[in-house]
């Protein structure tokens, strides 16, 4: 189990490598801890659709009122935005490879004017590699990490250990403040 402990106060950007069978549990664990520390948590999901995550988090008694979702796959998979979504709680991107729209939504959330502590959880790097080359993804992640640093928010990037090429893993190790291996 990942324990954010003191590292959350001393570091801002984290790369979390999980075994495939632990990725979901590590995601839940990180989000639970962030919410207990009163962070508004923004989940960028390319791994599971919003509706699935809501069911999973609800079953774990996670307070969904402090979570905003950026869903990269639902609209791409079904061709439309679901009708039963609370306004402002989920942003649906047309395609996981649409980095421009993802960047725009991230910037809007970062500049929304509320003064709450924010943390972004990106789940998962591996899934993004289905849609993007390693080079494009590394440039995009580097850009958003710098957005996070400049606006003082926390960032957690989840990936399956051994599931990305060594060169990309090396870049992420350079970009982040702390690498956590569960």
Legacy VTK file of the C-alpha trace (Angstrom):
# vtk DataFile Version 3.0
C-alpha trace
ASCII
DATASET POLYDATA
POINTS 182 float
0.000 0.000 0.000
1.259 3.434 -0.929
1.560 5.911 1.922
1.859 9.516 0.803
2.929 10.547 4.321
5.476 13.364 4.482
6.292 13.146 0.775
3.119 15.031 -0.145
4.338 18.092 1.786
7.863 17.962 0.385
7.241 16.931 -3.218
4.799 17.953 -5.960
5.056 15.517 -8.867
4.993 11.753 -8.422
5.408 8.797 -10.766
3.756 5.693 -9.353
4.738 2.324 -10.819
2.395 -0.491 -9.805
2.164 -4.125 -10.634
-0.746 -4.659 -13.045
-2.818 -6.395 -10.390
-2.293 -3.504 -7.925
-2.956 -0.539 -10.228
-6.642 -0.195 -9.293
-5.925 -0.514 -5.566
-3.073 2.011 -5.748
-5.357 4.435 -7.602
-8.052 4.109 -4.920
-5.473 4.420 -2.156
-3.926 7.614 -3.564
-7.302 9.233 -4.176
-8.535 8.342 -0.680
-5.448 9.882 0.904
-5.681 13.049 -1.206
-9.326 13.531 -0.247
-8.537 13.006 3.449
-5.924 15.764 3.082
-8.637 18.050 1.606
-7.365 18.115 -1.958
-9.792 18.680 -4.787
-8.808 15.679 -6.874
-8.919 15.728 -10.662
-8.758 12.296 -12.230
-7.584 12.051 -15.820
-8.712 8.619 -16.904
-7.652 6.841 -20.025
-7.898 3.453 -18.368
-11.568 3.192 -17.350
-14.655 5.211 -18.229
-16.116 7.720 -15.811
-19.197 5.569 -15.113
-17.046 2.607 -14.036
-14.882 4.769 -11.791
-17.941 6.265 -10.112
-19.189 2.752 -9.284
-15.761 1.653 -8.016
-15.191 4.758 -5.879
-18.741 4.684 -4.549
-18.248 1.065 -3.440
-15.094 2.217 -1.595
-17.033 5.071 0.132
-14.968 7.728 -1.635
-16.570 11.182 -1.529
-17.255 11.982 -5.177
-18.179 15.613 -4.432
-14.479 16.582 -4.275
-13.553 14.816 -7.516
-13.576 16.159 -11.058
-13.068 13.687 -13.887
-11.483 14.140 -17.286
-12.631 11.085 -19.215
-10.561 10.376 -22.316
-12.395 7.270 -23.507
-16.197 7.332 -23.064
-16.944 9.818 -25.847
-14.449 8.087 -28.126
-15.963 4.652 -27.413
-19.678 5.508 -27.692
-19.591 8.639 -29.828
-21.489 10.875 -27.412
-21.515 12.266 -23.912
-23.704 10.309 -21.467
-26.810 12.182 -20.349
-26.720 11.220 -16.662
-23.576 13.185 -15.716
-23.627 16.055 -13.230
-22.542 19.278 -14.976
-18.964 20.257 -14.184
-18.091 16.923 -12.547
-16.800 15.280 -15.720
-15.249 16.590 -18.906
-15.356 14.235 -21.865
-12.586 14.388 -24.458
-13.399 13.282 -28.010
-10.306 11.109 -28.425
-7.472 10.040 -26.083
-4.949 11.344 -28.630
-6.519 14.819 -28.617
-3.812 16.465 -26.524
-5.018 19.959 -27.401
-8.438 19.411 -25.791
-6.886 17.682 -22.785
-4.520 20.636 -22.343
-7.363 23.152 -22.628
-9.446 21.388 -19.954
-6.419 21.105 -17.656
-5.698 24.818 -18.072
-9.349 25.722 -17.381
-9.325 23.659 -14.177
-5.994 25.137 -13.082
-7.321 28.664 -13.670
-10.866 28.146 -12.340
-10.427 30.759 -9.612
-11.188 28.557 -6.633
-8.467 28.499 -4.036
-8.751 24.841 -3.088
-5.664 22.655 -2.990
-5.640 20.594 -6.170
-4.108 17.261 -7.101
-4.248 15.557 -10.483
-4.177 11.777 -10.804
-3.369 10.508 -14.306
-4.410 6.882 -14.783
-2.647 5.496 -16.766
0.414 6.254 -18.841
0.330 2.742 -20.329
-3.128 3.216 -21.813
-2.120 6.527 -23.417
0.648 4.688 -25.272
-2.036 2.830 -27.225
-3.042 6.140 -28.822
0.208 8.131 -28.824
3.870 7.577 -29.572
6.280 7.605 -26.629
7.789 10.853 -27.905
4.462 12.705 -28.167
3.356 11.448 -24.776
6.627 12.414 -23.077
6.448 15.955 -24.526
2.833 16.306 -23.383
3.537 14.973 -19.873
6.539 17.298 -19.578
4.318 20.245 -20.532
1.580 19.420 -18.028
4.089 18.698 -15.265
5.428 22.220 -15.760
1.866 23.604 -15.704
1.383 21.828 -12.377
4.644 23.188 -10.977
3.871 26.755 -12.075
0.408 26.660 -10.525
1.432 24.828 -7.339
-0.648 21.690 -7.736
0.240 18.061 -7.091
0.458 15.516 -9.892
0.371 11.717 -9.720
1.103 9.683 -12.842
0.271 5.995 -12.628
1.812 3.303 -14.812
2.234 -0.433 -14.759
5.801 -1.303 -13.807
7.627 -2.744 -16.816
4.828 -1.618 -19.136
6.602 1.325 -20.753
9.845 1.343 -22.631
12.997 2.038 -20.585
13.753 5.328 -22.376
10.299 6.718 -21.555
10.587 5.484 -17.972
13.936 7.276 -17.677
12.352 10.531 -18.912
9.565 10.270 -16.351
12.096 9.626 -13.605
13.810 12.875 -14.614
10.555 14.888 -14.845
9.111 13.984 -11.425
10.119 14.722 -7.848
9.589 11.210 -6.537
9.184 7.760 -8.065
7.082 5.366 -6.022
7.154 1.647 -6.774
4.464 -0.446 -5.160
LINES 1 183
182 0 1 2 3 4 5 6 7 8 9 10 11 12 13 14 15 16 17 18 19 20 21 22 23 24 25 26 27 28 29 30 31 32 33 34 35 36 37 38 39 40 41 42 43 44 45 46 47 48 49 50 51 52 53 54 55 56 57 58 59 60 61 62 63 64 65 66 67 68 69 70 71 72 73 74 75 76 77 78 79 80 81 82 83 84 85 86 87 88 89 90 91 92 93 94 95 96 97 98 99 100 101 102 103 104 105 106 107 108 109 110 111 112 113 114 115 116 117 118 119 120 121 122 123 124 125 126 127 128 129 130 131 132 133 134 135 136 137 138 139 140 141 142 143 144 145 146 147 148 149 150 151 152 153 154 155 156 157 158 159 160 161 162 163 164 165 166 167 168 169 170 171 172 173 174 175 176 177 178 179 180 181
